Amino acid sequence: MPSAIGGPDDDPAARLGTLFDTHHQRLFRLARRLSRSAEDAQDLVQETFLRAARSPRSIPDGRSSEEAWLVRVLINICRDSWRHAAVRTRASAERHIGREEAVSPERAIHARTMVWQALDTLPPRRRAILILYELEGATIPNIATLLGITPVTVRWHLMIGRREMARALGEER
């Protein structure tokens, strides 16, 4: 099947430019849902395209295959950053044991913080699936294709993720 950007003999820089033009908005929206700020999302998308630039021949042909590859790279970068953040958080918590954290007076900020803390407790794949499904509105088959797993696995992660989120937010089911 021909690629959305041509054949494998294309100029790698031109291919990367076309990939960026075709997919950057979708990747940014996903990255924005997976990260805490627009700046973090921009960094995630930039790192995704840097990885694509480092290995342009590994990007499959075809628009949906390209997108799936880029989404997997983005999610893997997110997983890495979540793992690093978890290590930093644990180290920081160990240094600050006994100190009370200031509570924000704004309910919306407090609720957002609680949701992010609950999301931080989820394994990276489950977190990505919940965000893709609940916030991005992606379908189960689409998520399965993007992540290279079966729809049954996506449903299982959704079920367990919702339960874990409810437990983390104090809404036992």
QUIQUI-V911766 format. One record per pair of residues at least 6 apart in sequence whose C-alpha atoms are under 8 Angstrom apart, sorted by the first residue. I is the first residue (numbers start at 0). J is the second residue. If there is no record, write none. Layout:
I J
I J
This chain:
0 60
0 61
1 60
1 61
2 60
2 61
2 62
3 60
3 61
3 62
4 14
4 17
4 18
5 14
6 60
7 56
7 60
11 52
11 55
12 52
15 48
15 51
15 52
15 55
18 65
19 48
22 66
23 44
26 44
26 69
26 70
26 73
27 40
27 41
27 44
29 131
29 135
30 40
30 41
30 43
30 44
30 73
31 37
31 39
31 40
31 41
32 130
32 134
32 135
33 40
33 77
33 127
33 130
34 40
34 77
43 73
43 76
43 77
44 73
46 73
46 76
47 69
47 72
47 73
47 76
48 69
50 72
51 58
51 69
58 65
58 68
59 65
59 68
66 145
67 144
67 145
67 146
68 145
70 145
70 146
71 145
71 146
74 127
77 123
78 123
78 124
81 119
81 123
85 119
102 109
103 109
113 168
114 168
117 164
117 167
117 168
118 126
118 164
119 126
120 167
121 160
121 163
121 164
125 156
125 157
125 160
126 160
128 142
128 153
128 156
128 157
129 156
129 157
129 160
129 161
131 137
131 142
132 138
132 139
132 142
139 150
139 153
139 154
140 149
140 150
142 150
142 153
143 149
143 150
143 152
143 153
162 171
162 172
165 171
165 172
166 172
